[in-house]
Amino acid sequence: FIRRYRLNARQVHWEPDEFPETEQWQELRQDLVGFPASWMIWEGAPDQQTVDELKKLGIQSLVVDPCGNLPEAGDYLDVMRENVLNFEKAFSQ
């Protein structure tokens, strides 16, 4: 995703439905020293506690659904339209 769209980003392998372990938070803080970030991109809605902790670090959360499975409502294009709206939130600031 980062390479394909030439994003100025770093990968963090966190699961959206799991609160990151202490070591993962330490690694993120270390990465932020040399690579300040303002957004975390998720494939699914992240745990609210994780979102709250990220906000304390000045990082907002953005969901970009790859639509690997049939959506509960709508179709693939509806999911991609929602992704575009989510990206607009991040890039309009």
C-alpha positions in Angstrom: 0.0 0.0 0.0 2.7 2.4 1.0 4.9 1.5 -2.0 2.1 1.4 -4.5 0.8 4.9 -3.7 4.2 6.3 -2.8 3.1 7.4 0.7 5.5 9.0 3.1 4.7 6.4 5.7 6.1 3.5 7.9 4.5 0.2 8.5 3.3 -0.8 12.0 1.9 -4.3 12.3 -0.9 -3.8 14.8 -4.3 -5.6 14.8 -7.2 -3.2 14.9 -9.2 -5.3 17.4 -6.3 -5.8 19.8 -4.8 -3.2 22.2 -1.0 -3.1 21.4 1.4 -4.4 23.9 3.8 -2.2 25.9 6.7 -3.1 23.6 4.7 -2.0 20.5 4.0 1.3 22.1 7.7 1.8 22.9 8.6 1.0 19.3 6.1 3.5 18.1 7.4 6.2 20.3 10.9 5.4 19.1 9.8 5.6 15.5 8.1 8.9 16.1 11.4 10.5 17.2 12.8 10.2 13.7 9.6 10.0 11.7 6.8 12.1 13.1 3.4 11.0 12.1 -0.1 12.4 12.4 -2.2 9.5 11.0 -2.4 5.8 11.6 -4.1 3.9 8.7 -6.1 0.8 9.7 -7.7 -2.0 7.6 -10.6 -2.2 10.1 -12.0 -0.1 12.9 -9.5 0.1 15.7 -10.1 -0.5 19.3 -11.3 2.7 21.0 -8.7 2.5 23.7 -6.0 2.3 21.0 -7.5 5.3 19.3 -7.5 7.3 22.6 -3.8 6.4 23.3 -2.8 7.4 19.8 -4.6 10.8 20.2 -2.4 11.4 23.2 0.6 11.1 20.9 -1.0 13.4 18.4 -2.0 10.6 16.0 -5.4 10.3 14.4 -6.9 7.1 13.1 -8.1 6.5 9.5 -9.8 3.3 8.3 -9.1 2.1 4.7 -11.0 -1.1 4.1 -9.3 -3.3 1.5 -12.7 -5.0 1.0 -11.2 -8.5 1.0 -14.6 -10.0 1.9 -18.1 -9.3 0.8 -19.3 -6.2 2.7 -22.2 -6.5 5.1 -24.0 -3.7 3.3 -23.5 -2.3 -0.2 -20.9 -3.5 -2.6 -17.2 -3.1 -3.4 -17.6 0.4 -4.9 -19.5 1.6 -1.8 -16.6 0.5 0.3 -14.1 2.2 -2.0 -16.2 5.4 -1.9 -16.1 5.3 1.9 -12.3 4.9 1.7 -12.1 8.0 -0.5 -14.2 10.0 2.1 -11.9 8.8 4.9 -8.8 9.8 2.9 -10.3 13.2 2.3 -10.5 13.7 6.0 -6.7 13.1 6.4 -5.6 15.0 3.3 -7.8 18.0 3.6 -6.1 19.2 6.8 
